[in-house]
Amino acid sequence: MTTIENKIWSLSFIFVVISNALVFMIFEMLLPTLPLFVTVLGGGASQVGLVTGIFMLSAILIRPFAGILATKLDKKILLTLGILIIALSTGAYYFSSNISTLLLIRLIHGAGFGLATTYFATLAAEIVPKDRRGEGIGYFGVGETVAISVGPMIGIMTLELYDFQRLFFGGMAVLLLAVLMALLIKRAPKGKKLDKQVSGKFKLLEKRVLFPALLIFLIGIAAGGIMSFFSLYAIEKDFTQVGLFFLLIAAASFIIRLLSGKLFDKYGPSIILIPGSILSIIGLVILYVAASDSMFLIAATFYGFGFGAIFPAVQTWCMNLVEEHEHEDAMASFFNFFDLGIGGGSFILGLVATVASYQAVYLVASIV
């Protein structure tokens, strides 16, 4: 039986889940719309790439400092500060008069995002019972998965109906709601005391999570192939239901996360990672040989099940390998390796697409 002390769905956990989902929804809302804003400011394709790259670089560089900062200030305060930076940056985009100003705001935005994503994950792990952490992190990611699937659609619809002012200020308003929810999170006193007792050290990499971090790096390379090149591959193959493809990935990820966490807690990472990898490989191979719309949609379902199971499993595994006060270091390594995988994957698989074809991208991704 689940006792009150062993329950996952406390009010604080609900606030963490919803606040994290709102942050990711606005992040995804800006992905398809910011490139359009860059063109309005007079930028071209290279500037679009720079706007994306400088954001990821800033997030990656700030995360190793998360553990040190947690010894100086309460994690909840740091999380709130990170979300506030994201909110103000989102509103500030509207006042960009040139590409240089936009890049500066993007740099600040990335730092806030790097901090917020790290503290969201560590606070979620701290709030849920340790013996149900896999299940809790799985639920934590469900809101994120839903937000990622609807965010781009909201961004495009907002621009079609209104303008950039409503897009940026509306995004800021939603993020201020996320700030309010973060302020309402309650932490256990023992967690706060532990933060203060431990002397923080700068860690570019938490060595104990190196192996799972390398696995999520490989997963990131394959994910980069899906994110960066699928739209172009779909045009090449006359596949028109791109939105439905990504929606099926999100739906499959949503469903599997509700189940995989309990299995992780009971049997450990292998029971999730091996079948999850096989499902992902099947999805990518079907994508490689796809000759009809139905095959594309089947590929999305298999890949969604695989990726949706693997991501929270590796995330939980990283946290289980370290002490509670070292969760920030573990999550910094986890997210940085995943982001590097996506960035590196987009570059490497882009070369594959140039030399061979978009179809070859998914063969290489399945091997990775």
C-alpha positions in Angstrom: 0.0 0.0 0.0 1.1 3.6 -0.7 1.4 5.5 2.6 1.1 9.2 2.8 4.8 9.5 3.3 5.4 7.4 0.2 3.0 9.3 -2.1 4.2 11.0 -5.3 1.5 13.5 -6.1 2.0 16.1 -3.4 1.0 19.7 -4.1 4.7 20.7 -4.5 5.3 17.9 -7.1 2.2 19.1 -9.1 3.6 22.7 -9.0 7.0 21.4 -10.3 5.4 19.4 -13.1 3.2 22.2 -14.3 5.8 24.9 -14.0 8.3 22.8 -15.9 5.7 22.1 -18.6 5.0 25.8 -19.0 8.7 26.6 -19.4 9.2 24.0 -22.1 5.9 25.0 -23.8 7.2 28.6 -24.3 10.7 27.3 -25.3 9.1 25.1 -28.0 6.7 28.0 -29.0 9.8 30.1 -29.8 11.6 27.5 -31.8 9.6 27.8 -35.1 8.9 31.6 -34.6 12.2 33.1 -33.6 13.7 32.4 -37.0 10.9 34.4 -38.6 11.7 37.3 -36.2 15.4 37.1 -37.2 14.3 37.6 -40.9 12.2 40.6 -39.8 15.3 42.1 -38.2 17.2 41.6 -41.5 19.0 38.4 -40.6 19.6 35.4 -42.9 20.1 31.6 -42.5 23.5 32.0 -40.7 22.1 34.4 -38.2 19.2 31.9 -37.5 21.8 29.2 -36.7 23.7 31.6 -34.5 20.6 32.5 -32.5 20.0 28.8 -31.8 23.7 27.9 -31.2 24.4 30.8 -28.7 21.3 29.8 -26.6 22.5 26.1 -26.3 26.1 27.2 -25.6 25.0 29.5 -22.8 22.8 26.8 -21.2 25.7 24.2 -21.4 28.3 26.6 -19.9 26.1 27.7 -16.9 25.0 24.2 -15.8 28.4 23.1 -14.2 27.9 26.0 -11.8 24.5 24.7 -10.6 26.0 22.6 -7.8 28.1 25.5 -6.4 25.2 27.9 -6.5 23.0 25.4 -4.6 25.4 25.6 -1.6 25.0 29.4 -1.5 21.2 29.8 -2.1 18.1 27.6 -1.6 17.4 25.5 -4.8 13.8 26.9 -4.9 15.2 30.5 -5.0 17.6 29.5 -7.8 14.9 27.8 -9.7 12.6 30.8 -9.4 15.5 33.1 -10.5 16.1 30.9 -13.5 12.4 31.0 -14.6 12.3 34.8 -14.0 15.3 35.3 -16.3 13.6 33.2 -19.0 10.3 35.2 -18.6 12.0 38.6 -18.8 14.2 37.5 -21.7 11.1 36.3 -23.6 9.4 39.7 -23.2 12.7 41.5 -24.1 12.9 39.9 -27.5 10.2 42.3 -28.7 12.5 45.3 -28.0 15.4 43.9 -30.1 16.2 46.4 -32.8 19.0 44.4 -34.4 20.6 40.9 -34.5 23.3 41.9 -32.0 20.7 42.8 -29.3 18.8 39.7 -30.0 21.9 37.5 -29.6 22.7 39.2 -26.2 19.1 38.5 -25.0 19.4 35.0 -26.3 22.7 34.5 -24.3 20.9 35.6 -21.1 17.9 33.5 -21.9 20.0 30.4 -22.4 21.7 30.9 -19.0 18.3 31.0 -17.3 17.1 27.9 -19.2 20.2 26.0 -18.2 19.7 26.8 -14.5 15.9 26.2 -14.5 16.1 22.8 -16.3 18.7 21.6 -13.9 16.9 22.6 -10.7 13.5 21.4 -12.0 14.8 17.9 -12.3 16.7 17.9 -9.0 13.8 19.3 -7.0 11.4 16.8 -8.6 13.7 14.0 -7.6 14.0 15.4 -4.1 10.2 15.8 -3.6 9.2 12.2 -4.6 10.1 9.2 -2.4 13.5 7.8 -3.3 12.2 4.2 -3.8 9.7 5.6 -6.4 12.0 8.0 -8.1 11.8 6.3 -11.5 8.1 6.5 -11.5 8.1 10.1 -10.2 10.6 11.3 -12.9 8.5 9.5 -15.5 5.4 11.5 -14.4 7.5 14.7 -14.2 8.4 14.3 -17.9 4.8 13.7 -19.0 3.9 17.4 -18.7 7.1 18.3 -20.5 6.2 15.9 -23.4 2.7 17.4 -23.8 4.1 20.9 -23.8 6.7 20.0 -26.4 4.0 18.7 -28.7 1.7 21.7 -28.4 4.3 24.5 -28.1 5.2 24.9 -31.8 1.6 24.8 -32.8 0.7 27.6 -30.3 3.6 29.7 -31.5 2.6 29.5 -35.2 -1.1 30.0 -34.4 -0.3 33.1 -32.3 1.7 34.7 -35.2 -1.1 33.8 -37.7 -3.8 35.5 -35.5 -1.8 38.3 -33.9 1.9 39.5 -34.1 5.3 39.2 -32.4 4.2 41.6 -29.6 1.5 39.2 -28.5 3.8 36.2 -29.0 6.6 37.5 -26.7 4.5 39.2 -24.1 2.0 36.3 -24.0 4.9 33.9 -23.5 6.3 36.2 -20.7 2.9 36.2 -18.9 2.7 32.4 -19.0 6.3 32.1 -17.6 5.4 34.6 -14.8 2.7 32.1 -13.8 5.4 29.4 -13.8 7.5 31.7 -11.4 4.5 31.9 -9.0 4.2 28.1 -9.0 7.9 27.7 -8.3 7.5 30.0 -5.3 4.8 27.8 -3.9 7.0 24.7 -3.9 7.8 23.4 -0.4 11.1 21.7 0.3 11.9 19.4 3.2 14.0 21.1 5.9 16.6 18.2 5.7 17.2 19.0 2.1 17.8 22.7 2.8 20.2 21.9 5.6 22.1 19.4 3.4 22.6 22.1 0.7 24.3 24.4 3.2 26.5 21.7 4.8 28.1 20.6 1.6 30.9 22.6 0.1 30.3 23.0 -3.6 32.9 22.3 -6.2 33.0 23.2 -9.9 32.4 20.0 -11.9 32.5 20.2 -15.7 31.6 16.5 -15.6 30.3 14.2 -12.8 32.5 11.2 -13.5 30.1 8.7 -11.8 27.4 9.4 -14.4 29.8 9.3 -17.4 28.5 6.0 -18.8 24.7 6.9 -18.7 25.7 10.4 -19.9 27.5 8.8 -22.9 24.3 6.8 -23.6 22.1 9.9 -23.6 24.7 11.6 -25.9 24.1 8.8 -28.5 20.3 9.1 -28.0 20.7 12.9 -28.6 22.5 12.3 -31.9 19.6 10.2 -33.2 17.1 12.8 -31.8 19.0 15.5 -33.6 18.4 13.7 -36.9 14.7 13.6 -36.2 14.4 17.2 -35.2 16.6 18.8 -37.8 16.0 16.8 -41.0 12.6 15.1 -40.8 10.7 18.0 -42.4 13.1 18.1 -45.4 13.0 14.2 -45.6 9.2 14.4 -45.6 9.2 16.8 -48.5 11.6 14.5 -50.4 9.2 11.5 -49.8 6.0 13.5 -50.4 4.9 12.9 -46.8 2.5 15.7 -45.8 1.5 14.9 -42.3 4.6 16.2 -40.5 2.5 17.6 -37.6 0.8 14.2 -37.0 4.3 12.5 -37.1 5.5 14.6 -34.2 2.2 14.3 -32.4 2.4 10.5 -32.5 6.0 10.6 -31.1 4.7 12.8 -28.2 1.6 10.6 -27.6 3.7 7.4 -27.6 6.2 9.0 -25.2 3.4 10.1 -22.9 1.9 6.6 -22.7 5.2 4.8 -22.1 6.3 7.2 -19.4 3.2 6.3 -17.3 4.4 2.7 -17.3 8.2 2.6 -17.6 9.0 4.4 -14.3 7.5 1.7 -12.1 9.5 -1.0 -14.0 12.7 1.1 -13.5 12.1 1.3 -9.7 11.5 -2.5 -9.5 14.1 -3.9 -11.9 16.6 -1.1 -12.6 17.7 0.6 -15.9 18.4 -2.4 -18.1 14.7 -3.5 -18.2 14.0 -0.1 -19.8 17.1 0.8 -21.8 17.4 -2.5 -23.8 13.8 -2.7 -25.1 13.7 1.1 -25.4 16.7 1.1 -27.7 15.3 -1.8 -29.8 12.0 0.1 -30.2 13.9 3.3 -31.2 16.1 1.3 -33.7 12.9 -0.3 -35.3 11.4 3.2 -35.6 14.5 4.6 -37.3 14.8 1.6 -39.7 11.1 1.9 -40.7 11.8 5.6 -41.3 14.7 4.7 -43.5 12.7 2.3 -45.7 9.3 4.2 -45.4 7.5 4.3 -48.8 4.0 5.3 -47.6 2.3 7.6 -45.1 1.3 4.7 -42.8 4.9 3.6 -42.6 6.0 7.1 -41.5 3.3 7.0 -38.7 4.3 3.5 -37.6 7.9 4.7 -37.4 6.8 7.7 -35.2 5.0 5.4 -32.8 7.9 3.0 -32.4 10.4 5.8 -32.0 8.2 7.6 -29.5 7.8 4.5 -27.3 11.6 4.0 -27.3 12.7 7.6 -26.7 9.9 8.2 -24.2 11.1 5.2 -22.1 14.9 5.9 -22.4 15.0 9.6 -21.5 13.5 9.5 -18.0 15.2 6.2 -17.2 18.7 7.5 -17.9 17.8 10.8 -16.1 16.8 8.8 -13.0 19.8 6.5 -13.3 22.2 9.5 -13.2 20.6 10.8 -10.0 20.7 7.4 -8.3 24.4 7.1 -8.9 25.2 10.2 -6.8 24.2 11.6 -3.3 21.2 13.9 -3.1 23.4 17.0 -2.7 25.2 16.1 -6.0 22.0 15.9 -8.1 22.8 19.2 -9.7 26.1 18.0 -10.9 24.6 14.8 -12.3 21.8 16.7 -14.1 24.3 19.2 -15.5 26.2 16.3 -17.1 23.0 14.6 -18.3 21.5 17.7 -20.0 24.8 18.9 -21.4 25.6 15.5 -23.0 22.1 15.3 -24.4 22.3 18.9 -25.8 25.8 18.2 -27.2 24.4 15.0 -28.8 21.6 17.0 -30.5 24.0 19.7 -31.7 26.7 17.3 -32.8 24.1 15.0 -34.3 22.6 17.9 -36.4 26.1 18.7 -37.7 27.3 15.1 -38.3 24.0 13.9 -39.8 23.9 17.1 -41.9 27.2 16.0 -43.5 25.6 12.6 -44.1 22.6 14.2 -45.8 24.9 16.4 -47.9 27.2 13.5 -49.0 24.5 10.9 -49.3 20.8 11.7 -48.7 18.2 12.5 -46.0 17.2 8.9 -46.1 20.8 7.8 -45.1 20.5 10.1 -42.0 18.1 7.6 -40.4 20.2 4.5 -41.3 23.2 6.2 -39.5 21.0 7.3 -36.6 19.8 3.7 -36.1 23.4 2.5 -36.0 24.2 5.2 -33.4 
